[in-house]
Amino acid sequence: MSEGIWEQLEPLLTSVERPSRYCDHEWGTILNTEADYRCALIYPDTYEIGQSNQGLAILYRILNADTSIAAERAYVPWVDMAGIMRERGIPLFSLETYTPLSEFDLLGFTLPHELACTNVLEALDLARLPLLAGERDEYCPLIIAGGPCVYNPEPFVPFFDAFVIGEGEDVILEIVSTHRRLRDENATREEILLALAHIDGIYVPRFYEEREGVVVPLIPDLPAVIYKRVMRDFAERPADIEQIVPFAEVTHDRFTVEVLRGCSRGCRFCQAGMTYRPVRERTSDSVVSAVIQGLACTGYDEASLTSLSTTDHSQIEDILHRLNRRLESTGISISIPSQRVDAFGVDIAQLVAGEKKGGLTFAPEAGTQRLRDIINKNITEEDLLTAISSAFS
């Protein structure tokens, strides 16, 4: 822990909204104190939003599984704390050890949506790091980005050294091992970035330029087309059961298991439905085991089965039947945050309700059938009315 930052920060916690945003040592955090490589995973929003992000949590566990790597978390402070930090000269820090972000080897941002991008600049400014990639010297950490927004990275090119196109858990260890090896060989920043550019799925803007509306490589052996990384063994990889339990309520304050990734529906407005293809799902055995173990590890009284459309899982009825039996008389509820209207019948409604009844959310997406057809949302008014009737029954 950087005692200097904590000593400055602790007296300020009584004067800001939600001081729990800035307190470390939540249940489930990991400290690899002997690691010789350090990276900070940054969600460009406040703690209660970022802590709910599954992508960042997955990378956190993958990296920290190697004790020679220390992966820590950082978030953008709320305006009250940001103002005080600027007044007192406190740089943006990691949550686990209160280390200034400028002291890490690698900073990894996730870009969940376009409106978060200005928060990246706020984070870099608070960290006292150059906003522009071209102004960073050999002593600056590498700054990379991943997530749904980087499938079109060009608007963000000035601010990042590299982009991860696709699913980060399929490539993050390659990035770290390459960077650490070259760092130990005293390679230059340029040499490190060139090596990263040769990894499948990594886009390093400084080695590309736009010609007549097309981005082309400046170095012959770099790929002209960068294909996204896809985790092919999603079904075989166990779900994360040792999740961090925050001190205060966060946006999704429950235990979560990703049961399905991808979607084949092809709704024209849906970014995630395209970027997370192909469709992959975990088995019912894997899901049930993860939920039971995860609830025991975290103490939550609710488990959420997450995906773009959980009711599209081929074994969803079996999963819900088994979980309802295992959790009977415990007061624990199972929620499905994303229900497909045309897949939601009376049986599913009863299974989701279980012992502890909560709320259900349906999205008609448009007010008329013509608009639903235009956006390829293949549901009818009859589907909507049937789903609502099923829920009430």
Secondary structure, 3 states (H helix, E strand, C coil): CCHHHHHHHHHHHHHCCCHHHHCCCCECCCCCCCCCEEEEEEECCCHHHHCCCHHHHHHHHHHHCCCCEEEEEEECCCHHHHHHHHHHCCCCECCCCCCEHHHCCEEEEECCCHHHHHHHHHHHHHCCCCCCHHHCCCCCCEEEEECHHHHCCHHHHHHCCEEECECHHHCHHHHHHHHHHHHHCCCCHHHHHHHHHCCCCEECHHHEEEECCEEEECCCCCCCCCCCECCCCCCCCCCCCCCCECCCCCCCCCEEEECEECCCCCCCCCHHHHHCCCCEECCHHHHHHHHHHHHHHHCCCEEEEECCCHHHCCCHHHHHHHHHHHCCCCCCEEECCCCCHHHCCHHHHHHHHCCCCCCCCCCCCCCCHHHHHHCCCCCCHHHHHHHHHHHHC
